[in-house]
């Protein structure tokens, strides 16, 4: 297949290289436990730096904390006067219990047409495809259309404090001149009942707010009357929050996605009740379905130490996700649900992100995808979770989720994120490498 701009094909060997590099990366245990006890990202970072150095680039290894390692390099483009593009991805992964897996989670096993391992979709797949394309294009003296900053970062899974967040705060000059960025949780295909494939490009993310809730009461003996029982106050507040449905708010990315989906299905679009359209998405309904409204999900309860003792305090934790533009109204509504006897304390906060699906970069995404899959169409969507894009967007960079993967119709993409038996089809990796090769010519 021929790249539209250069006329030079990405060879089969280079596309296969994406599979090989993915296997190599999966064999590095980069588990992030969130408490500093994990192995860190150093070995994977050294491997990545070696690939980049072998390709003639000059990678910088940056380690804010021993073992928490980042790699940044500049890939010179054909037109250095144009604004730069940022390609970023994280090397850390969430924990995996090998006893639950069909194949060991750090084996990089190839079976049933997939590469298996923790990080296969989150997100060593993109790292592998990018490294394979960079290596091939450097070998063939085919620069990208403009300078590309490559950032392989640590610690995304627990907030980026040793990775993207630290770099943006302490080394922002590394990303000077970058106007757009691509990274994870977008670009994957969904096959509709019509046979048409939609490639969901992430252009917006919900904000994140985690809170500890505390109810104060009067401690006492469980056998006695007590009208100030902290457990009751907390339980009632948690139940109100857990059962509450916040108002539906259709943000631009979701509206555009629903419009495209309805058109492809030949169905009318009812923005008052669009949820039935999502049934055509299969498992991906779980991702998109979480973007219609703000959400507050109770996740942790703690109270008491003995069955016959009423505790003076009870605690809970809630995971809140708010839509772009709705933070103030969401918090006001949440406080009403808490009631007068329960207070909240912020544990973690991050911004919502929203980017228009317009301009040369999105045109390049559409063209590169549709050149490799004429029956596919790139559409924007809103992500209910969060990524390192939140950090880079603070630098004024327009961020997109674009990991091009043509997936089998029955592949449960949401189910493998942080799940048991995480894997990525080998054909999807080869497809993604070809798409990225075109994209770097067109962006």
Secondary structure, 3 states (H helix, E strand, C coil): CECCCCCCECCHHHHHHHHHHHHHHHCCCCECCCCCCCCCCHHHHHHHHHHHHHCCCCCEEEEEECCEEEEEEEECECCCCCCEEEEEEECCECCCCHHHCCCCCCCCCEECCEEECCCCCCCHHHHHHHHHHHHHHHHCCCCECCCEEEEEECCHHHCCCCCHHHHHHHCHHHHCCEEEEEECCCCEEEECCCCCEEEEEEEEECEEEEEEEEEECCCEECCCCCCCCHHHHHHHHHHHHHHCCCCECCCHHHHHHHHHHHHHHCCCCCCCCCHHHHHHHHHHHHHHHHHCECEEEEEEEEECCCCCEECCEEEEEEEEEECCCCHHHHHHHHHHHHCCCEEEEEEEEECCEECCCCCHHHHHHHHHHHHHCCCEEEEEEEECCCCCHHHHHCCCCEEEECCCECCCCCCCHHHHCCCCCCEEEHHHHHHHHHHHHHHHHHC
